[in-house]
Amino acid sequence: MNTALVIIGLSMLIFLVVFYLKRAKEKRKATKVQEQLKESRHVTEKEKIRVYLDKINEETRKKH
């Protein structure tokens, strides 16, 4: 009887640990995706600024 209780207790403990680790891994993955999205937005803004400055430079060169 005691052996059965120990086995059930350990299996529940293992289940909880596996569940926690899986959930932690998903959170890390979601955080990583968010960081990549933030970085891509930043790069996009930089690219827009660069294109705008290139346009102004071209207009200035045409004038002179």
N, C-alpha and C positions, 0 to 999 in steps of 0.2 A: 504494500500500500504506500509506504513512504517513498519507494523507488518511483512509483508512478507519479506521485506529486512532484518529485524532484524533476523528472523528465518533462512534465507539463510546464512547470515553472521555467525551466531552462529554454524550452521551445518558445514560450511567450517572450522571454527576455531576448532571445535571438531574433524573433519577429520584430520586436520594437527597435532593436539596434539596426536591423536591415532597413526598416521603414524610415528611420531617422536619417541614415546615411543616404538613402535614395532621395529623400526630400532635400537634404543639404546640397546634394549634387545638382538637382534641378534648379535650386536657387542660385548657385554659382553660375550655372549655364545661362540663366535668365539675366543675371547681372552682367555677364560678359557680353551678351547680345546687346543690352542697353548701352554699354560703354562703346561698342562698335558703332551703334546707331548714332550716338552723340558725336563720336569722332567723324563719322561720314558727313553729318550735318555741318560740322566745323570746316571740313575740307570743301564742302560744297559752297559755303559762304566765302572761303578764301578764293575759290575758283571764280565766283561771280565778281568779286572785287578785282581780281587780276584781269578778267575780260573787260570790265569797265575801264580800268586804267589803260589797258592796251588801246581801247577805242579812243580815249581822250588823247593819248600819245599820237595815234594816227591822225586825228583831226588837227592836232597842233603841228605836226610835220607837214601836212598839206598846206597849211597857211603860210609856212615859211619856205 
